[in-house]
Structures are given as C-alpha cells and as structure tokens.
Amino acid sequence: NRALYLCGWCPLSERSRVERLLRRLQQRSLYQRAAALSLFHLDVTRAIRALVEGSEAIARETEYKNRKSNRNNQAANGREGKAGGGGNGGGGNGRGHSGSAETEEVGGRANDLRMAAIALSGYGTQNKLWRSTCQGLLQQL
C-alpha cells in the first residue's frame, strides 16, 4: 500500500477511491491510463469498460466535429457564391483537408481503443481462434 501511495494511487482495498480515480482519468480523455490502472488492480472487466467508453466518446466527438466542419464549409461556400468569387472551388483555404486528416487520426484512436478492448476480452481464455486472430492482427499494427 505504501508504494501505491507514493505513486499517488489509492490502496487496492479502497475500490470506491479507485473508481473515482478511473472516472477522473476518463473525464480527462485518459482512457488508456484508466484501463492500465484497472489492469494493475486486476480488474480486466473495468479495463475493457474504460476502453469501450473511450472509443464511444471519441466517436461521438469525431461525429460532432465532422458535422460542425460540414456546416462551416457549407456556410463558407454560400458566402463565396454570393460574393461572386471563389475560384478555388474547394471552399476556401484548404482547411477541409487538414480537418479530415485530423478526423481520421481521431477515428483511428477510437479504433485502437476498440482493438485493445477486443484483445483484453479474451484474456485468460483457452480459445485458440481468438489467440491466433489477435496475434495476426498485432503483427499488422
């Protein structure tokens, strides 16, 4: 317990404090850290939950950003049309391209969390298909 205290963590016996810490980490979008801490506390189910909830939160955030970006692009295209200009046809200064790259990166993070949750879900099982699938996918990452 002393080592945990020195690391800023609470004792294993204080589950409610651990859960509060996990929720705080997730609120700060530190889903992997919450999952790792859950694993350190031997709670595989809670680790999977942190990863799944994180992937869902990231997916919602990505969807929101996409909608907002689309509205901004439509508004910019409308202004260009009214002004009689807009020779670039792309809706302005190319921000759409960097926005889509950012969206892909964030979407990739959500997929990474899902993949980790899938890998953890089979931990301790004797399912050879699950193991070989995870090993094959791991080599592709």
C-alpha positions in Angstrom: 0.0 0.0 0.0 2.9 2.4 0.7 4.2 2.0 -2.8 0.8 2.8 -4.2 0.5 5.8 -2.0 3.9 7.1 -3.1 2.7 6.8 -6.8 -0.4 8.8 -6.0 -2.6 5.8 -6.1 -5.0 4.5 -3.5 -4.8 1.1 -1.8 -6.3 -1.9 -3.6 -8.8 -2.3 -0.7 -10.4 1.0 -1.4 -12.4 0.2 -4.5 -14.6 3.4 -4.3 -11.5 5.6 -4.4 -10.1 3.6 -7.3 -13.3 4.0 -9.2 -13.3 7.8 -8.6 -9.8 8.0 -9.9 -10.7 5.9 -13.0 -13.7 8.2 -13.7 -11.5 11.3 -13.4 -9.0 9.8 -15.8 -11.8 9.1 -18.3 -13.2 12.6 -17.9 -9.7 13.9 -19.0 -9.8 11.5 -22.0 -7.1 9.3 -20.5 -8.8 6.1 -21.4 -5.7 4.0 -21.8 -4.4 5.1 -18.5 -7.7 4.2 -16.8 -7.6 0.8 -18.5 -4.0 0.2 -17.4 -4.8 1.2 -13.8 -7.7 -1.2 -13.9 -5.4 -3.9 -15.0 -3.0 -3.1 -12.2 -5.9 -3.6 -9.9 -6.6 -6.9 -11.6 -10.0 -5.7 -12.9 -10.0 -6.8 -16.6 -13.7 -6.1 -16.9 -13.3 -2.5 -15.8 -10.3 -2.0 -18.1 -12.4 -3.2 -21.1 -15.2 -0.8 -20.0 -12.8 2.1 -19.9 -11.6 1.3 -23.4 -15.1 0.8 -24.8 -16.4 4.0 -23.2 -13.4 5.9 -24.5 -13.9 4.7 -28.1 -17.6 5.7 -27.9 -16.7 9.1 -26.5 -14.1 9.7 -29.3 -16.6 8.5 -31.9 -19.2 11.0 -30.7 -16.6 13.8 -30.6 -15.5 12.9 -34.1 -19.1 12.9 -35.4 -19.7 16.3 -33.8 -16.6 17.8 -35.3 -17.5 16.4 -38.7 -21.0 18.0 -38.6 -19.5 21.3 -37.4 -16.9 21.3 -40.1 -19.5 20.5 -42.8 -21.7 23.4 -41.6 -18.7 25.7 -41.7 -17.7 24.6 -45.2 -21.3 25.0 -46.4 -21.5 28.5 -44.9 -18.2 29.4 -46.5 -19.3 28.1 -49.9 -22.5 30.1 -49.6 -20.6 33.3 -48.8 -18.3 32.7 -51.8 -21.2 32.1 -54.1 -22.9 35.3 -53.0 -19.7 37.3 -53.4 -19.4 36.1 -57.0 -15.9 34.8 -56.4 -14.5 31.6 -55.1 -12.3 30.4 -57.9 -10.7 27.6 -55.9 -13.9 25.6 -55.7 -12.6 23.9 -52.6 -14.4 26.1 -50.2 -11.6 28.3 -49.1 -8.2 27.8 -47.7 -7.9 24.0 -47.6 -8.9 23.6 -44.0 -11.2 20.8 -45.0 -8.2 18.6 -45.9 -6.4 19.1 -42.6 -9.7 18.7 -40.8 -10.4 15.4 -42.5 -6.8 14.2 -41.6 -7.4 15.1 -38.0 -10.8 13.3 -38.1 -9.1 10.2 -39.5 -6.5 10.3 -36.7 -9.1 10.7 -34.0 -11.2 7.9 -35.6 -8.0 5.8 -35.6 -7.6 6.3 -31.9 -11.2 5.1 -31.3 -10.4 2.0 -33.4 -7.2 1.5 -31.4 -9.2 1.5 -28.2 -11.7 -0.9 -29.6 -8.9 -3.2 -30.7 -7.4 -3.2 -27.2 -10.8 -4.0 -25.7 -11.2 -6.9 -28.0 -7.7 -8.2 -27.2 -8.4 -7.9 -23.4 -11.8 -9.6 -23.7 -10.1 -12.9 -24.5 -7.5 -12.7 -21.8 -7.3 -15.9 -19.9 -9.4 -17.9 -22.3 -8.3 -21.1 -24.0 -9.9 -20.0 -27.3 -7.2 -20.8 -29.9 -9.1 -18.9 -32.7 -9.2 -15.8 -30.5 -5.5 -16.1 -29.7 -4.4 -16.6 -33.3 -6.6 -13.8 -34.6 -5.2 -11.4 -32.0 -1.6 -12.5 -32.8 -2.2 -11.9 -36.5 -3.7 -8.5 -36.0 -1.0 -7.5 -33.7 1.6 -8.1 -36.4 -0.3 -5.7 -38.7 -0.4 -2.8 -36.2 
